[in-house]
Amino acid sequence: MKLAVIPARGGSKRIPRKNIRLFNGKPMIAWSIEAARASKCFDRIIVSTDDQEIAEFSRSTGADVPFIRPDDLSDDHTATVPVVNHAIGWQIENGIRPQHVCCIYATAPLIASSDILEGSKLVMERFDFAFSVTTYAHPIQRAFKIGQQNGIEMFSQENYETRSQDLEEAYHDAGQFYWGKADAWLQEQLIFGPNSAPIILPRYRAQDIDTEEDWHQAELMAKAFKRKISGL
C-alpha cells in the first residue's frame, strides 16, 4: 500500500490560517491534495490536522481525514517525522500496513505530480527515502556572516580566492515532499543520508512560504509556471 500524509496544522502564527488561505484563487492545501491525486500512485491520501475547518475542506477536495491529530502533536515545536509516524501507526492499528509513505507539505503550491511519481519509483527501486531538492543560488563555500562590530567573517576563509565555478555545487531541501519506506519512517532513519535519492527541481519551483513576502513571491512564480506549461 502507498500512503500520502499531508500535515496541516491549524495554528500557523506567521501567516494565520496559511493552509487554507487562498493562493492564486485556491486554498493552499488544495494544490498538494490535487497533485497527490493527479500522480495516481496512492492508495490513500490522508490529511493529518487538528483543525475541523481544514478537515472539512480536505474531505471536500478528495482527501481522507480519518482522525483529528492529538494536541501533543499539534504545537509549534512538533517535527514532521512524529506526525507522519502517527498517521502510519493509525493506519496499522486499523488493519492496513503501508509499505511506502509520502509526506507532502500542505504549503507546496509549486509541487508537480510528475515529481511525486519519480520519487515513488526511486523508493520502489532501492532507496529508503527520496525527496525534492534544489541548488543554492550562490556557492555556500563563499558564505560569510556579520561578525563583531559589524565586520565580515567568512565561514571558510580558504575559499576566498577560489572561483565560484570551481566550487562543488550544493543542494538544499526544497520543502515539498518526502517519499520513504514505512519502516524507514518508523525507525526514524536519517532522511538526509546516503540511502536517500534527490529529485532535483529548478530553483524557481522551490519556495518556502513563511512570510507575506514569501507568499507574494510564490504566487508570482506559480502564475509564471502556469503560463510556461500552458505555452502562453
Backbone torsions as a table, in degrees:
resi	resn	phi	psi	omega
1	MET	NA	138.4	176.1
2	LYS	-109.7	124.9	-175.0
3	LEU	-118.1	133.2	170.1
4	ALA	-102.4	134.5	176.4
5	VAL	-122.3	121.1	179.2
6	ILE	-112.6	103.5	177.9
7	PRO	-73.4	133.5	-177.6
8	ALA	-149.5	82.5	-179.9
9	ARG	-73.4	147.4	-177.5
10	GLY	-85.7	-13.3	-169.5
11	GLY	-100.2	36.6	178.0
12	SER	-60.4	131.8	-174.6
13	LYS	-101.9	-40.3	-176.5
14	ARG	-70.2	-37.5	173.4
15	ILE	-128.0	95.0	-175.2
16	PRO	-55.4	137.2	178.7
17	ARG	56.1	35.4	-174.0
18	LYS	-55.3	-40.2	-172.5
19	ASN	-68.0	-22.3	179.7
20	ILE	-123.8	9.1	172.8
21	ARG	-67.9	144.2	-178.0
22	LEU	-66.9	127.1	175.9
23	PHE	-120.3	112.4	-175.0
24	ASN	50.4	43.0	173.8
25	GLY	85.9	2.9	-176.9
26	LYS	-137.1	137.0	177.6
27	PRO	-52.9	136.4	-171.8
28	MET	-49.6	-47.8	-175.1
29	ILE	-64.8	-22.8	-178.8
30	ALA	-61.1	-33.7	-179.7
31	TRP	-62.2	-40.1	179.9
32	SER	-72.1	-43.0	179.3
33	ILE	-62.6	-44.3	-177.9
34	GLU	-67.5	-36.8	177.0
35	ALA	-65.9	-40.4	177.9
36	ALA	-62.0	-43.7	179.3
37	ARG	-66.5	-40.8	-177.9
38	ALA	-66.5	-26.0	179.4
39	SER	-68.2	-24.7	179.0
40	LYS	55.3	33.0	179.7
41	CYS	-118.1	9.3	-178.5
42	PHE	-113.3	139.9	171.8
43	ASP	-82.3	-25.8	178.5
44	ARG	-154.1	141.3	176.4
45	ILE	-118.8	114.6	-178.0
46	ILE	-109.0	134.0	168.4
47	VAL	-101.0	123.4	178.7
48	SER	-99.5	107.7	-176.3
49	THR	-140.3	157.7	174.2
50	ASP	-104.5	7.6	-168.1
51	ASP	-120.0	125.7	-176.1
52	GLN	-67.4	-36.8	180.0
53	GLU	-65.5	-43.3	176.4
54	ILE	-62.5	-41.0	-179.9
55	ALA	-60.9	-46.4	-178.5
56	GLU	-64.2	-42.5	179.6
57	PHE	-66.2	-40.7	-178.9
58	SER	-60.8	-42.5	177.9
59	ARG	-62.0	-40.0	-178.4
60	SER	-69.1	-18.4	-178.7
61	THR	-97.7	-0.6	174.2
62	GLY	107.4	8.0	176.7
63	ALA	-100.3	161.0	174.7
64	ASP	-95.5	143.8	171.5
65	VAL	-130.6	79.2	-172.7
66	PRO	-79.4	-8.8	179.1
67	PHE	-151.4	159.6	170.2
68	ILE	-100.3	126.3	-175.0
69	ARG	-61.6	135.0	-178.7
70	PRO	-66.0	156.7	-176.2
71	ASP	-60.4	-33.9	-176.6
72	ASP	-72.8	-5.4	175.1
73	LEU	-116.8	21.4	-173.2
74	SER	-129.7	15.7	179.5
75	ASP	-95.0	-179.7	-175.5
76	ASP	-64.9	-19.5	-172.2
77	HIS	-103.1	0.2	-178.5
78	THR	-72.6	127.7	179.9
79	ALA	-82.3	172.0	-177.0
80	THR	-70.3	-44.0	-173.0
81	VAL	-57.9	-47.1	178.6
82	PRO	-60.7	-33.4	179.2
83	VAL	-68.4	-43.8	177.6
84	VAL	-64.2	-44.1	-178.8
85	ASN	-65.3	-33.1	174.9
86	HIS	-62.1	-42.8	179.0
87	ALA	-66.4	-41.1	176.9
88	ILE	-62.1	-45.2	179.7
89	GLY	-60.7	-41.7	177.7
90	TRP	-61.1	-43.0	-179.3
91	GLN	-62.2	-44.0	179.7
92	ILE	-63.6	-43.6	-179.8
93	GLU	-62.0	-24.8	-179.0
94	ASN	-101.8	21.5	164.2
95	GLY	97.0	-1.6	179.8
96	ILE	-130.3	118.5	-178.8
97	ARG	-97.7	118.1	177.3
98	PRO	-73.3	148.3	175.0
99	GLN	-96.0	-34.4	-178.2
100	HIS	-133.6	136.5	-174.0
101	VAL	-132.9	133.6	177.7
102	CYS	-118.3	119.8	172.3
103	CYS	-87.3	122.2	178.8
104	ILE	-117.3	124.4	179.9
105	TYR	-70.6	144.3	-178.8
106	ALA	-73.9	-16.8	-178.6
107	THR	-111.8	59.1	179.8
108	ALA	-132.7	65.3	-173.5
109	PRO	-69.6	-13.9	178.9
110	LEU	-95.1	10.5	-178.7
111	ILE	-68.4	146.4	179.3
112	ALA	-120.1	136.8	-179.6
113	SER	-61.6	-30.6	179.3
114	SER	-64.8	-33.4	177.6
115	ASP	-70.8	-39.1	176.0
116	ILE	-59.8	-44.1	-179.4
117	LEU	-64.8	-39.8	177.7
118	GLU	-62.4	-41.9	177.6
119	GLY	-62.0	-38.7	177.5
120	SER	-59.9	-45.0	-178.9
121	LYS	-63.2	-40.3	-178.8
122	LEU	-65.1	-40.8	179.3
123	VAL	-71.5	-36.0	177.5
124	MET	-66.5	-32.5	-178.0
125	GLU	-71.5	-56.6	-177.2
126	ARG	-165.1	-17.1	-173.3
127	PHE	-82.5	151.8	175.0
128	ASP	-76.6	-36.4	179.4
129	PHE	-137.6	157.5	170.7
130	ALA	-148.5	134.3	-177.0
131	PHE	-151.4	163.4	-176.1
132	SER	-78.4	136.2	178.1
133	VAL	-136.3	164.8	172.2
134	THR	-149.3	166.8	-177.1
135	THR	-83.8	153.8	169.6
136	TYR	-70.9	145.0	-179.2
137	ALA	-70.6	-26.4	-179.9
138	HIS	-132.2	153.1	-178.7
139	PRO	-61.8	123.9	-179.1
140	ILE	-68.9	-21.6	-178.9
141	GLN	-68.8	-16.7	179.4
142	ARG	-107.8	17.6	179.8
143	ALA	-71.0	152.9	175.9
144	PHE	-141.2	167.8	179.1
145	LYS	-126.0	163.7	175.5
146	ILE	-88.8	113.6	-174.0
147	GLY	-95.0	-153.6	-177.8
148	GLN	-64.4	144.0	178.8
149	GLN	55.8	31.6	174.9
150	ASN	66.3	22.9	178.6
151	GLY	-89.1	165.1	-178.5
152	ILE	-93.0	136.8	175.7
153	GLU	-133.7	121.8	176.9
154	MET	-76.4	145.9	174.4
155	PHE	-73.1	-35.3	-179.0
156	SER	-131.1	86.9	-175.7
157	GLN	-58.4	-29.5	-177.1
158	GLU	-65.4	-14.6	179.9
159	ASN	-97.7	11.2	-175.9
160	TYR	-57.4	-42.4	-176.2
161	GLU	-101.2	5.1	179.3
162	THR	-80.5	132.5	178.7
163	ARG	-66.8	144.7	-178.4
164	SER	-56.3	-40.2	-177.2
165	GLN	-70.7	-11.5	178.6
166	ASP	-94.8	-1.9	-179.1
167	LEU	-94.5	146.6	-178.8
168	GLU	-67.9	136.6	180.0
169	GLU	-68.9	141.6	-179.7
170	ALA	-119.0	152.6	-176.0
171	TYR	-125.8	159.0	173.2
172	HIS	-138.4	162.7	179.2
173	ASP	-60.0	130.1	179.5
174	ALA	-85.1	-7.0	173.3
175	GLY	67.0	38.5	178.6
176	GLN	-113.7	-54.6	-176.7
177	PHE	-156.2	159.0	177.3
178	TYR	-138.0	109.2	170.7
179	TRP	-82.2	146.2	174.6
180	GLY	-161.8	153.8	169.7
181	LYS	-64.9	141.6	-177.4
182	ALA	-57.3	-41.3	-179.8
183	ASP	-65.2	-34.7	178.2
184	ALA	-66.2	-38.8	174.7
185	TRP	-62.6	-50.6	-174.8
186	LEU	-64.7	-31.2	177.2
187	GLN	-84.0	-1.1	179.6
188	GLU	53.3	46.0	176.1
189	GLN	-67.9	156.4	-178.7
190	LEU	-66.3	122.8	179.5
191	ILE	-75.9	-40.5	179.8
192	PHE	-87.8	69.0	-175.7
193	GLY	-143.1	-178.7	-174.3
194	PRO	-68.0	-15.6	178.0
195	ASN	-96.0	18.6	178.0
196	SER	-115.6	146.0	-180.0
197	ALA	-111.9	141.0	178.2
198	PRO	-90.9	141.2	164.8
199	ILE	-107.1	107.4	-169.8
200	ILE	-85.0	122.1	179.4
201	LEU	-105.6	150.5	169.5
202	PRO	-66.0	149.7	-174.8
203	ARG	-60.1	-28.5	-177.3
204	TYR	-70.7	-10.4	177.0
205	ARG	-107.6	15.4	177.5
206	ALA	-121.5	112.3	-175.0
207	GLN	-145.2	111.7	169.7
208	ASP	-70.5	140.1	-179.2
209	ILE	-122.1	90.4	-178.5
210	ASP	-119.6	-14.8	-178.4
211	THR	-133.0	168.5	176.5
212	GLU	-62.0	-36.3	177.5
213	GLU	-62.7	-43.5	176.4
214	ASP	-58.5	-43.1	-177.7
215	TRP	-61.1	-48.2	-178.6
216	HIS	-61.7	-43.6	-179.8
217	GLN	-64.2	-41.7	179.9
218	ALA	-64.7	-38.7	177.4
219	GLU	-62.6	-41.7	177.8
220	LEU	-62.7	-42.2	-179.7
221	MET	-66.7	-39.2	179.9
222	ALA	-64.2	-39.9	177.8
223	LYS	-64.8	-42.6	179.2
224	ALA	-65.6	-40.5	179.0
225	PHE	-63.8	-40.1	179.3
226	LYS	-63.9	-41.4	178.0
227	ARG	-64.9	-36.9	-178.8
228	LYS	-64.6	-47.2	-176.4
229	ILE	-74.9	-20.3	178.4
230	SER	-90.8	-6.6	177.5
231	GLY	78.8	16.3	-178.9
232	LEU	-85.3	NA	NA
